Amino acid sequence: MNWVDITLIGLAAGTVGTGLGGGFAFIFSKPTDKALGVMLGLSAGVMASIIFMELLQEALAISFIYTSIGLLLGILIFIFFDNNLPHNHFVSENTDREKYVKKGVLIATGIALHNLPEGIAIGAGFASSPKMGTALAVLIAVHNIPEGIAVAFPLLMGGLRRSKTLGITLVAGLPMGLGALLGALFGGISFSFLSLSLGFAAGAMLYVVCDELIPDVYKLCSAHNAILGVSAGILIGMAMVHFL
């Protein structure tokens, strides 16, 4: 598969996922904290399954050293992003309308930032095999749905027009296309770089799961619901990886 097709697939995975999430926000009333927590738990579980069942296994089959370096780089770079770039978590105590809009934009910024390495994962996956790239694209698109919801609801609650709200959720998915292009181009240079790329994507995604998703799941719903949500997400991810 050529790099143009891979870029378009990455772009679709980013924008369709967040766009569907934004669309759901238009259809349904504001979800309860429990419902949003379970959705984020599903997202975290799906991402955990793809990290450990696909990315790291494929990378380790090539090189332990390059996988380890890539994993650490992904984590460290996102620690830098978290400390130095505009960023916020899903959960907040802000109540007035202006703060809701600001929160929605900050969430969209955080999602856009981690959509880049997720796109790299898609591109590097295709550089490894079409099956792996397709599985990653589908799983990441599904993962982006609750994130689109998390962007859209604060914006709507802040009084932003529905068309602008949908536009922001779509823009948050655009960096995934660039990431897919980079992963396709550099992931195919050598097996060592492929291992590094897959490890980097795994590290970045692991950081997002541990820092962004799971803490907020426990803030939004009870521990039992959080565990059930994450476990269900892992099972869904396992099934999609196995059958795709």
C-alpha positions in Angstrom: 0.0 0.0 0.0 1.4 3.4 -1.0 2.0 6.4 1.4 -0.9 8.4 0.0 -3.4 5.6 0.8 -2.0 5.2 4.3 -2.2 9.0 4.9 -5.8 9.0 3.8 -6.6 6.0 6.1 -4.9 7.8 9.0 -6.8 11.0 8.3 -10.1 9.1 8.2 -9.3 7.2 11.4 -8.7 10.5 13.2 -11.6 12.6 11.8 -14.3 9.9 11.6 -13.7 8.9 15.2 -13.7 12.4 16.7 -16.5 13.5 14.2 -18.7 10.6 15.3 -18.1 11.5 18.9 -19.1 15.1 18.2 -22.2 13.9 16.3 -23.3 11.8 19.3 -23.1 14.8 21.4 -25.7 16.5 19.2 -28.1 13.5 19.4 -28.0 12.6 23.1 -28.4 14.8 26.1 -25.4 15.3 28.4 -24.3 11.9 29.7 -24.0 11.3 33.4 -20.6 11.2 35.0 -21.0 7.4 35.3 -21.8 7.0 31.6 -18.9 9.2 30.5 -16.6 7.4 32.9 -17.5 4.0 31.4 -17.0 5.3 27.9 -13.5 6.6 28.8 -12.8 3.3 30.5 -13.8 1.4 27.3 -11.4 3.7 25.4 -8.6 3.1 27.9 -9.1 -0.7 27.6 -9.1 -0.7 23.8 -5.9 1.3 23.8 -4.2 -1.0 26.3 -5.0 -4.0 24.2 -3.5 -2.5 21.1 -0.4 -1.4 23.0 0.4 -4.8 24.4 -1.1 -7.2 21.8 0.0 -5.4 18.7 2.5 -2.6 18.9 4.9 -4.0 21.5 4.7 -7.5 20.3 5.5 -6.5 16.7 8.3 -4.2 17.8 9.9 -6.7 20.2 9.9 -9.3 17.4 12.4 -7.0 15.6 14.5 -5.5 18.4 14.3 -5.3 22.2 16.7 -2.4 22.3 15.0 -0.2 19.7 11.6 -1.0 21.2 12.8 0.0 24.6 14.3 3.3 23.3 11.2 4.1 21.4 8.9 3.4 24.3 10.9 5.6 26.6 11.1 8.4 24.0 7.3 8.3 23.6 6.7 8.6 27.3 9.3 11.3 27.9 8.2 13.4 24.9 4.6 13.4 26.2 5.8 14.3 29.7 7.4 17.3 28.0 4.2 18.1 26.1 2.1 17.7 29.3 4.3 20.2 31.2 4.9 22.8 28.5 2.0 22.9 26.1 -1.7 23.8 26.7 -3.4 20.8 28.1 -6.1 19.7 30.4 -7.9 16.6 31.6 -11.5 15.6 30.8 -12.7 16.3 34.4 -13.1 19.8 35.7 -15.0 21.8 38.3 -15.4 24.9 36.0 -19.1 25.8 35.7 -19.5 29.1 33.7 -20.0 29.1 30.0 -16.7 30.7 29.0 -14.8 28.2 31.0 -16.6 25.3 29.4 -15.6 26.6 25.9 -12.0 27.0 27.1 -12.1 23.5 28.5 -13.4 22.1 25.2 -10.6 23.8 23.3 -8.0 22.5 25.7 -9.3 19.0 25.5 -9.2 19.2 21.7 -5.6 20.4 21.9 -4.6 17.5 24.0 -6.4 15.0 21.7 -4.7 16.6 18.6 -1.3 16.2 20.3 -1.7 12.5 20.9 -3.4 11.9 17.6 0.0 12.5 15.9 1.8 9.5 17.5 -1.4 7.4 17.1 -1.1 8.2 13.4 2.5 7.1 13.4 1.3 3.8 14.9 -1.1 3.4 12.0 1.6 4.2 9.4 4.2 2.1 11.0 1.7 -0.7 11.3 1.0 -0.6 7.6 4.8 -0.6 7.0 4.8 -3.9 8.9 1.7 -5.5 7.4 -1.7 -4.4 6.0 -3.5 -6.5 8.6 -1.8 -4.7 11.5 -2.3 -1.3 9.9 -6.0 -1.9 9.4 -6.5 -3.2 12.9 -4.8 -0.1 14.3 -6.8 2.3 12.2 -10.1 0.7 13.2 -9.2 0.5 16.9 -7.9 4.0 17.1 -11.0 5.4 15.2 -13.2 3.7 17.8 -11.0 5.1 20.6 -11.5 8.6 19.2 -15.3 8.5 19.5 -15.5 9.1 23.3 -12.8 11.7 22.9 -14.9 13.5 20.4 -17.8 13.4 22.8 -15.6 14.8 25.6 -14.6 17.7 23.3 -18.1 18.4 22.1 -20.1 18.5 25.3 -18.1 21.3 27.0 -18.3 23.4 23.9 -22.0 23.0 23.5 -22.5 23.7 27.2 -20.5 26.9 26.7 -23.0 28.0 24.0 -20.8 27.4 20.9 -22.8 26.7 17.7 -23.2 23.1 16.7 -21.4 23.6 13.4 -18.3 25.1 15.1 -18.4 22.4 17.7 -18.3 19.7 15.1 -15.6 21.5 13.2 -13.4 21.6 16.3 -13.9 17.9 16.9 -12.9 17.1 13.3 -9.8 19.4 13.4 -8.6 17.5 16.5 -8.4 14.4 14.3 -6.4 15.9 11.5 -2.9 15.3 13.0 -3.5 11.6 12.7 -3.1 11.9 8.9 0.3 13.5 9.3 1.3 10.9 11.8 0.3 8.1 9.4 2.4 9.7 6.7 5.4 9.9 8.9 4.9 6.3 10.2 4.6 5.0 6.6 7.7 6.9 5.3 10.1 6.3 8.2 8.7 3.0 9.4 9.6 1.5 6.1 13.2 2.7 6.1 14.5 -0.2 8.1 13.4 -2.9 10.5 15.3 -1.1 13.3 13.4 2.2 12.6 10.1 0.3 12.4 10.8 -1.1 15.8 11.7 2.3 17.2 8.5 3.8 15.6 6.2 1.2 17.0 7.9 1.5 20.4 7.5 5.3 20.3 3.8 5.1 19.5 3.3 2.5 22.2 5.0 4.8 24.8 3.0 7.8 23.7 -0.3 5.9 23.8 0.6 4.3 27.1 1.2 7.7 28.6 -2.2 8.9 27.3 -3.9 5.9 28.8 -2.2 6.2 32.2 -2.2 10.0 32.5 -5.3 11.1 30.6 -7.9 8.4 30.6 -7.7 6.1 33.6 -7.4 8.8 36.3 -10.4 10.6 34.9 -12.4 7.3 34.7 -11.9 6.9 38.5 -13.0 10.5 39.1 -16.2 10.1 37.0 -17.5 6.8 38.3 -17.0 4.2 41.0 -14.0 1.9 41.1 -16.1 -1.1 40.1 -17.6 0.6 37.1 -14.2 1.8 36.1 -12.8 -1.7 36.2 -15.7 -3.1 34.3 -15.4 -0.3 31.7 -11.6 -0.9 31.2 -12.0 -4.7 31.2 -14.8 -4.5 28.5 -12.6 -2.2 26.4 -9.7 -4.7 26.6 -12.0 -7.6 25.6 -13.3 -5.5 22.6 -9.8 -4.6 21.6 -8.7 -8.3 21.9 -11.6 -9.4 19.7 -11.0 -6.7 17.0 -7.3 -7.5 16.9 -8.0 -11.3 16.7 -10.7 -11.1 14.0 -9.4 -8.3 11.8 
